[in-house]
Amino acid sequence: MQYQVPQFIEVEDKIFGPLTLKQFIYLAGGGGLCLLFFTLLPLYIAIPASIPVAGISLSLAFYKLNEQPLINTLEHAFTYSVGSKLYLWKQRELSDQKKEVASTVIPAAAIVPKLSQNKLKELSWSLNIKDQIKTTGEDRSSEGFKI
């Protein structure tokens, strides 16, 4: 006996023309609320009040964020902001490969050269000579000044 397997189960059925039931409910609710604004409120208040309602109802009906309906995104954002949060931090153990790499890395202290008194004097002397060249414009490095 053969059974027919349903396909395209993610696609909602179009009930009201090109609209699904959810899209129709969002648009009908937004349209009804806008109609209520126009009948009960003055025109200069009804227009600014109905623009956000129309925008929200249109976006709920048609806009998808990351291939998900906007209502799902709003629901997840609401439950995240209202729900309790538990923050955990657990230090992870390094894997064997990372331990090998970490042990073979040369420490930074081994790379930095040590400064002896003679090197410090030479460096100070060369800086003084460069300063004299900049201020006087003449090169006295060949005269053999020593500190």
CORRA-V138206 format. One record per run of one state. SS is the DSSP state (alpha for helix, beta for strand, coil for the rest). FROM is the first residue (numbers start at 1). TO is the last residue. Records with the same first field share a line. If there is no record, write none. Layout:
BEGIN
SS->FROM-TO + FROM-TO
END
This chain:
BEGIN
coil->1-13 + 17-18 + 41-42 + 63-63 + 66-67 + 83-95 + 105-107 + 112-116 + 137-140 + 144-147
beta->14-16 + 19-20 + 64-65 + 68-69
alpha->21-40 + 43-62 + 70-82 + 96-104 + 108-111 + 117-136 + 141-143
END
